[in-house]
């Protein structure tokens, strides 16, 4: 079944546009075959493909591993179109498993290792998975689910189940195997990634073989221009669209290398950069303040880094300024979505100078528009509206027809991000449409409030949401959740100081009327601030 067929003829499917010569692919296409062939031809079989905990894995070694895994999965009875869940840490086995599943024409469904049994069962039942591949040390959350669902889902343990209850994957793998790629169509599904759940129940998004390659041949080729000798590092996990692209296909297809590190702490990330000479670092915006404090404490920036990239959530200008001042590098923003898999807004490195407060502009191969939330008509330059995009990839939700209708409108992929566009086409983020706070008759962007508060020296991190007005005078007030630099001994005094600071730097109507001081902000498994959890706190 093709990706378009999954969407269904009765559901909206946005036009796909292949505006670059690199985006014209043959009708029959296996993304893994293309990626491994490009890797070998551009970098050489013996050059590094991945680094993991001090070990180097060459392009030849990863290809050999993929072929062994593919042969083992076929022996397990997995074939084209089957959905396969993956529960492994970010290491070479996960890369080999993802690529092997796709090589045989099945559909990979990587899952975060932090997920609990109920989350795993939801994904297994939602996808109708044929199998779960799980690392032996990650069996605990899956074992009971696997037993209960055993009649229709096979559990394959790598390398083996110490308790002997499930099938051992190592026993199915030959010592070596020849390349054997399924004859897949370019539009055949190869990947299902779940949204973070920051705005509701996680939704499965479907991506084809063509989709997977499109980001390589648009954003990575035109905006990053990485090649052999470049090493990518950072904390995004592979089940996150950002991690999947940056740590598997982007480097493989261009002969670069990637650092696979299961430990997502700033300490581990910095150590990996230093150990492997990483040249490109990527992380969500809220990760950089923590990394910056570590770099300042050490008094040195790894000299190998030449490019630092950020996306996934708004970048506060004060964070970018502090990063540039300390490291000498700009934080270059981008924006992509799980729905489109790839980045469609960004900067062309060395061509577009980063602009304060701007995410970037349309990546070559994509078009963007700012649309009126009610009419979906384009708004004038400088006016705010919903962000819309189209290009070589298109939104298809797995078995979520109502969500499909909400996102796909008039041949555009329409998202709930409120933005403005300047005269040069650079997009400026205002806030999530569903995060906007209506208070006292004003529409208030939480990002604008956070941008002011983060400038106060007592604040490390903050997030704002709408909360009920305890005085009953208005429907909502702005409430700020703040992570303070030092232990808070007098919350009222610090709140008063923050209010005074805010009113000295921004309109009073935007000032938070309530403050809560917390040890940490709730975040999704991919590191984004979970505003829904903050709203639930009231």
C-alpha positions in Angstrom: 0.0 0.0 0.0 1.4 3.4 -0.9 1.5 6.4 1.4 -1.2 8.2 -0.7 -3.4 5.1 -0.4 -3.0 5.1 3.4 -4.3 8.7 3.4 -7.4 7.4 1.6 -9.1 8.9 -1.4 -11.7 10.6 0.9 -9.1 12.4 2.9 -7.2 15.6 1.8 -3.6 15.0 0.6 -1.5 18.0 -0.2 0.2 18.4 -3.5 3.8 17.3 -3.4 6.2 19.5 -5.3 9.5 18.4 -6.6 11.1 21.8 -7.4 14.8 20.7 -7.4 16.4 18.3 -9.9 17.8 16.2 -7.0 14.2 15.5 -5.8 13.2 13.7 -9.0 13.5 10.0 -8.0 12.6 6.9 -10.0 9.3 5.2 -9.3 10.9 2.1 -7.9 13.2 3.1 -5.0 14.6 1.6 -1.8 16.0 4.4 0.4 18.4 2.1 2.2 20.0 0.9 -1.1 20.4 4.5 -2.1 21.9 5.7 1.2 24.4 2.8 1.5 25.4 3.3 -2.1 25.9 7.0 -1.7 27.9 6.5 1.5 30.3 4.1 0.0 30.8 6.1 -3.2 31.2 9.5 -1.5 33.1 8.6 1.6 34.8 5.3 0.9 33.9 2.0 2.5 36.5 2.2 5.1 35.8 5.7 6.4 33.9 6.3 9.6 30.1 6.2 9.4 29.4 6.2 13.1 31.2 6.7 16.4 29.9 5.0 19.5 31.5 5.1 23.0 35.0 5.4 21.6 34.6 2.9 18.7 34.5 3.7 15.0 32.0 1.8 12.7 33.0 2.1 9.0 30.6 2.4 6.1 31.5 -1.1 5.1 30.8 -2.4 8.6 27.4 -0.8 8.9 26.4 -2.1 5.5 27.4 -5.6 6.5 25.5 -5.3 9.7 22.4 -4.1 7.9 22.5 -7.1 5.5 22.9 -9.6 8.4 19.9 -8.0 10.2 17.8 -8.0 7.1 18.5 -11.8 6.6 17.6 -12.4 10.2 14.3 -10.5 10.0 13.3 -12.4 6.9 14.0 -15.7 8.7 11.7 -14.4 11.5 8.9 -14.1 8.9 8.9 -10.3 8.5 8.2 -9.0 5.0 7.1 -6.0 2.9 4.5 -3.8 4.6 4.8 -5.3 8.0 5.1 -2.7 10.9 8.1 -3.4 13.2 8.5 -1.6 16.5 12.0 -1.0 17.7 13.0 -0.6 21.3 16.8 -0.1 21.4 19.1 2.7 22.7 20.8 5.1 20.2 23.6 2.8 19.2 24.8 1.0 16.0 22.3 -1.8 16.6 19.4 0.6 16.3 20.7 2.1 13.1 21.2 -1.4 11.6 17.7 -2.5 12.7 16.0 0.6 11.2 17.8 0.2 7.9 17.3 -3.6 7.8 13.6 -3.2 8.4 13.3 -0.7 5.5 15.7 -2.7 3.3 13.3 -5.6 3.3 10.3 -3.4 2.5 8.8 -3.4 6.1 8.0 -0.2 8.0 10.2 0.8 10.9 8.5 2.2 14.1 11.3 3.4 16.4 10.2 4.1 20.0 11.8 6.1 22.8 13.4 4.0 25.5 11.7 6.1 28.2 8.3 4.8 27.1 6.3 2.8 29.6 4.3 -0.4 29.0 1.0 1.4 28.2 2.8 3.7 25.7 4.3 0.7 24.0 1.1 -1.2 23.9 -0.7 1.8 22.4 1.9 1.9 19.5 1.8 -1.8 19.0 -2.0 -1.9 18.7 -2.3 1.4 16.8 0.1 0.2 14.1 -1.0 -3.4 14.1 2.7 -4.3 14.4 4.0 -7.7 13.2 7.0 -7.7 15.5 8.8 -5.8 18.3 12.6 -5.8 18.3 13.8 -5.1 21.8 17.2 -5.0 23.4 17.6 -7.5 26.3 18.3 -4.7 28.8 15.1 -2.9 27.8 12.8 -5.9 28.1 11.2 -5.0 31.5 8.5 -2.5 30.2 7.7 -4.7 27.3 7.7 -8.2 28.8 4.1 -8.3 30.0 2.9 -6.5 26.9 4.7 -9.0 24.7 3.2 -12.0 26.5 -0.4 -10.6 26.3 0.0 -9.6 22.6 2.0 -12.7 21.8 -0.7 -14.4 19.5 -0.3 -11.6 16.9 3.0 -9.8 17.6 6.4 -11.5 17.7 9.0 -10.4 20.2 12.5 -10.6 18.9 15.2 -9.9 21.6 18.7 -8.8 20.7 21.0 -10.4 21.3 19.0 -12.9 23.3 16.3 -13.1 26.0 18.1 -14.1 29.3 14.9 -15.6 30.6 14.3 -17.6 27.4 10.7 -16.5 27.0 11.1 -14.8 23.6 12.8 -15.5 20.4 16.6 -14.7 20.2 17.4 -12.5 17.2 21.1 -13.3 17.3 20.2 -17.0 16.5 18.4 -15.9 13.3 21.3 -13.8 11.9 23.8 -15.4 9.6 27.5 -14.7 9.9 27.3 -12.7 6.7 24.7 -11.9 4.1 24.7 -10.5 0.6 22.7 -7.3 -0.1 19.1 -8.1 -0.9 16.8 -5.1 -1.1 13.0 -5.3 -1.5 11.7 -3.9 -4.8 9.8 -1.0 -3.2 8.1 1.9 -4.8 9.2 5.4 -4.0 5.9 6.1 -2.4 5.8 2.9 -0.3 5.8 3.6 3.5 9.1 2.9 5.2 8.8 4.7 8.5 6.2 5.6 11.1 7.2 8.2 13.7 5.0 9.3 16.5 4.5 12.9 17.5 5.7 14.0 20.9 2.3 14.2 22.4 2.9 17.7 23.6 -0.5 18.8 22.2 -2.5 15.6 22.8 -2.3 11.9 22.2 0.7 10.9 20.1 -0.1 10.5 16.4 1.7 8.2 14.0 3.0 9.9 10.9 3.8 7.9 7.7 6.9 8.5 5.6 7.8 6.9 2.3 11.2 5.9 0.8 11.1 9.1 -1.3 10.2 11.2 1.8 13.3 10.0 3.7 15.7 11.0 0.9 14.0 14.4 0.2 15.4 16.0 3.3 18.9 14.9 2.4 18.5 16.5 -1.0 16.9 19.7 0.2 17.9 21.0 3.6 21.1 19.0 4.2 22.4 19.5 0.7 21.6 23.2 0.3 21.7 24.5 3.8 24.4 22.5 5.6 26.5 21.2 2.7 28.2 18.6 5.0 30.5 16.0 3.5 33.3 13.5 4.3 35.2 14.8 7.3 32.1 16.3 9.0 31.0 14.7 12.3 27.5 15.3 13.6 26.8 15.1 17.4 24.0 16.1 19.7 21.3 14.8 22.0 18.2 14.2 19.8 17.1 10.6 19.9 16.6 8.6 16.7 12.8 8.1 17.4 12.5 11.9 17.1 12.3 13.1 13.5 15.2 15.4 14.2 17.4 12.5 15.4 16.3 10.1 12.7 17.4 12.5 10.0 20.6 13.9 11.6 22.0 10.7 12.9 21.1 8.2 10.2 20.2 9.4 6.7 21.7 12.9 6.5 25.3 11.7 7.3 25.0 8.4 5.5 23.9 9.9 2.2 26.7 12.5 2.2 29.6 10.4 3.5 29.7 12.3 6.9 29.8 10.6 10.3 27.5 10.7 13.3 28.1 10.2 17.0 25.6 7.7 18.6 25.4 8.4 22.3 22.6 7.0 24.5 23.5 9.4 27.3 21.8 12.7 26.5 23.3 14.8 29.3 25.3 17.9 28.4 28.4 16.3 30.0 28.2 13.3 27.8 27.4 15.4 24.7 30.5 17.6 25.3 32.7 14.6 25.9 31.5 13.0 22.7 32.2 16.2 20.7 35.8 16.4 22.2 36.5 12.6 21.7 35.3 12.4 18.1 36.1 15.9 16.8 32.5 16.7 16.0 32.1 19.6 13.6 28.3 20.0 13.7 26.2 20.0 16.8 22.4 20.0 16.9 19.9 20.2 19.8 16.6 21.6 20.8 16.8 25.2 22.0 16.2 24.5 25.7 19.3 22.3 25.7 21.8 25.1 24.9 21.6 27.0 28.3 22.6 23.8 30.1 25.4 23.2 27.7 26.5 26.8 27.9 26.8 26.6 31.7 29.0 23.6 31.3 31.3 25.2 28.7 31.6 28.3 30.9 32.5 26.2 33.9 35.2 24.4 31.8 36.4 27.6 30.3 36.8 26.2 26.8 34.8 25.4 23.7 35.7 22.3 21.7 37.7 23.7 18.8 36.4 21.2 16.2 32.9 22.6 16.2 32.1 24.9 13.2 28.3 24.9 13.2 25.7 24.8 15.9 22.1 24.2 15.0 18.8 24.4 16.9 15.2 23.6 16.3 12.2 21.9 17.8 11.1 24.9 20.0 11.5 28.6 20.1 15.0 30.0 20.5 15.1 33.0 22.9 17.3 35.8 21.6 19.1 36.1 24.9 20.2 32.4 24.7 21.5 32.9 21.1 23.4 36.1 22.2 24.9 34.4 25.2 25.9 31.4 23.1 27.5 33.6 20.4 29.4 35.7 23.0 30.8 32.6 24.7 31.5 30.3 21.8 31.9 32.6 18.8 29.4 30.6 16.9 25.9 31.5 15.8 23.0 29.3 16.8 21.4 28.7 13.4 17.7 28.0 13.7 15.5 25.7 11.7 12.0 24.3 11.8 10.6 21.0 10.7 7.7 18.8 11.8 7.2 15.2 12.5 4.4 15.3 9.9 6.8 16.4 7.1 9.8 14.5 8.6 12.2 17.1 7.4 13.2 20.7 7.9 11.5 23.3 5.7 12.6 26.5 7.3 16.2 27.3 8.0 19.4 29.2 7.0 21.8 28.4 4.2 25.0 28.2 6.1 27.5 30.8 4.9 24.9 32.5 2.7 22.1 33.6 5.0 23.3 35.6 8.1 21.1 34.5 11.1 18.7 37.2 12.1 17.6 38.0 15.6 14.3 36.3 16.3 13.9 34.7 12.8 13.7 31.0 12.3 14.9 31.2 8.8 13.2 31.1 5.4 12.0 28.4 3.1 14.5 25.7 2.5 15.2 25.1 -1.2 12.6 22.6 -2.5 9.9 23.9 -0.1 7.4 26.8 -0.1 6.0 28.5 3.0 3.0 30.8 3.5 1.4 32.7 6.4 -2.4 32.2 6.4 -5.3 33.8 8.1 -6.5 31.3 10.8 -10.1 31.7 9.8 -10.1 32.1 6.0 -6.7 30.5 5.2 -6.1 33.4 2.8 -2.5 34.7 2.8 -1.9 37.6 5.2 0.0 40.8 4.3 3.8 41.0 5.0 4.4 41.5 8.7 0.9 40.3 9.8 0.6 37.2 11.9 -1.1 34.0 10.8 -0.7 30.2 10.7 2.4 28.7 9.2 1.8 26.6 6.1 4.3 24.6 4.0 4.4 22.3 1.0 7.1 20.6 -0.9 8.4 17.1 -1.6 6.9 15.6 1.5 3.3 15.6 2.7 1.4 14.9 5.9 -0.2 11.5 6.3 -1.4 10.4 9.7 -1.7 6.7 10.4 -5.4 6.0 11.0 -6.2 9.5 12.1 -8.6 10.8 9.5 -9.9 13.7 11.7 -6.3 14.9 12.3 -5.6 14.6 8.6 -8.5 17.0 7.8 -7.3 19.5 10.4 -3.7 19.7 9.0 -4.2 19.4 5.3 -6.0 22.4 3.9 -6.2 23.7 0.4 -3.2 21.7 -0.7 -1.1 23.1 2.2 0.2 21.4 5.3 -1.1 23.9 7.9 0.3 24.0 11.4 -0.7 25.6 14.6 2.3 27.9 14.8 1.5 31.6 14.7 4.3 33.4 12.7 5.0 36.5 10.7 7.0 36.9 7.5 9.2 39.9 6.8 9.9 41.5 3.4 12.8 39.1 2.8 10.8 36.0 3.5 12.3 35.3 6.9 9.8 33.7 9.3 9.5 35.0 12.8 7.8 32.9 15.5 5.0 34.3 17.6 3.7 31.3 19.4 1.5 28.2 19.1 -2.1 29.0 18.2 -3.3 26.8 21.0 -0.7 28.2 23.5 -1.7 31.9 23.0 -3.0 33.3 26.2 -6.1 35.5 26.1 -6.1 37.8 29.1 -7.9 41.1 29.7 -8.8 41.2 26.0 -5.2 40.8 24.8 -3.7 38.0 22.9 -0.4 37.3 24.6 2.4 35.0 23.2 4.0 33.0 26.0 7.3 33.2 24.0 7.3 37.0 24.2 6.9 36.9 28.0 9.6 34.2 28.3 12.0 36.3 26.2 11.9 39.1 28.8 12.0 36.9 31.9 15.0 34.9 30.8 17.0 38.1 30.7 16.8 38.4 34.5 20.0 37.1 36.2 18.0 35.0 38.6 16.3 32.9 35.9 17.8 29.9 34.2 14.7 28.7 32.4 11.0 29.6 32.3 7.8 28.8 30.5 4.4 30.6 30.6 0.9 29.3 30.2 -2.6 30.6 30.7 -4.1 29.8 34.1 -7.4 30.5 35.8 -7.7 33.9 37.5 -8.0 33.3 41.2 -9.6 36.7 41.6 -12.2 35.9 39.0 -11.7 39.1 37.2 -10.7 37.6 33.9 -10.8 34.2 32.2 -7.1 33.6 32.2 -3.9 35.2 33.6 -0.3 34.7 32.5 1.4 32.3 34.9 5.2 31.8 34.7 6.9 28.7 35.8 10.5 29.6 36.6 13.7 27.5 37.3 15.8 29.8 39.4 19.6 30.0 39.4 19.8 29.7 43.2 17.5 28.0 45.8 14.5 30.2 46.4 14.2 31.2 50.0 11.6 34.0 49.5 9.3 33.3 46.6 7.2 36.4 47.1 10.3 38.7 47.0 11.6 37.0 43.9 8.2 37.2 42.2 8.0 40.9 43.0 11.5 41.5 41.6 10.6 39.6 38.4 7.4 41.7 38.0 9.3 44.9 38.4 11.9 43.8 35.9 9.3 42.7 33.4 7.4 46.0 33.6 10.6 47.9 33.0 11.2 46.0 29.8 7.8 45.1 28.3 4.2 46.2 28.3 2.5 45.7 31.7 -0.5 43.8 30.2 1.9 41.0 29.3 3.3 40.7 32.8 2.7 37.4 34.6 0.3 37.7 37.5 1.4 34.5 39.0 4.7 32.8 39.5 5.7 29.2 40.4 9.3 28.3 41.2 10.2 24.7 40.2 13.3 22.6 40.1 12.7 21.7 36.4 10.3 22.2 33.6 8.3 19.1 32.4 9.6 18.0 29.0 8.6 15.5 26.4 10.9 12.6 25.5 12.5 14.6 22.8 13.3 17.6 25.1 10.5 20.0 24.3 8.8 21.9 27.1 5.4 20.3 27.8 3.1 23.2 28.3 0.1 20.9 28.6 1.6 19.5 31.8 2.1 23.1 33.1 -1.5 24.0 32.3 -2.7 21.0 34.2 -1.0 22.3 37.3 -3.2 25.4 37.2 
